[in-house]
Amino acid sequence: MSTMEAFPAVPGGVDLDALYAAPAERIQKAVLDRLVDVHEQYLQVATFFCLATASGNGLDASPRGGPPGFVRVLDPHTVAFADWPGNNRIESMRNLAQDERIGMLFLFPGLDVFLRINGIARVSAWPDLLATLSENGKMPKSATVVRLNEVLFHCGKAGNRARLWEPESRLERGAVPTPGQVLARLTGISQEEGAQLDTHYAHAVRHDLY
């Protein structure tokens, strides 16, 4: 089934060039194939990015976080980051075994700017590399090495539309179901088991980081 067959009520055939102006020349010139000093200054303080990968089964996006500078610059064309415990689906790394393309979108709390890196990547378990990516005395099992082909800054309009960094944008815990309540709904466990999972989750998500 084609995309439009999946959405029969949505007309297609949009001429994007007729709707949108071409990027300004200064915007195009700011897209580089290597890191320069200003990129590295942002990476030195970066603590969070969203990671996009692909495979024959589709696309995937997942969060990555760490202390400032957890994404290491190896040279002007290469960065690397460690893999730390999560839910063990390891979809991003499995995807890279099929499709080396990767996208990284960095968020900087409080700043109205994003940094994007696109490239190709491979998973490595080279001990010398893992040693440079250790955190809190822990060695990762593997790392992802990214050879970039595009790096660019992205304006912060989306963050402002979302009021992302405004204190009033913070959600109260009771605004949506807890992780335990979600699992109870999706997997059929009891509410009591869900409550126990919430207790475990609240501790693990803050303390079982490595």
NORQUIRA-V749070 format. One line per field, one symbol per residue. psi: psi as a letter, one per 40 degrees, with the letter a starting at -180 (. if undefined). Layout:
# NORQUIRA-V749070
psi->???
This chain:
# NORQUIRA-V749070
psi->hiddddgdehiafhgddddiiiiidddddehieiiaddddddddehehihhhiiaeeaiihiihiaiheehhhdieehiiiihihbeedfddddddddheiiihhhihheifiihhhiaiiihifhdddddeeihfeihidiihhhhiehhiihifdddddefdehdeehiidediiiddddddddeeiiddddddddddddddeddfd.
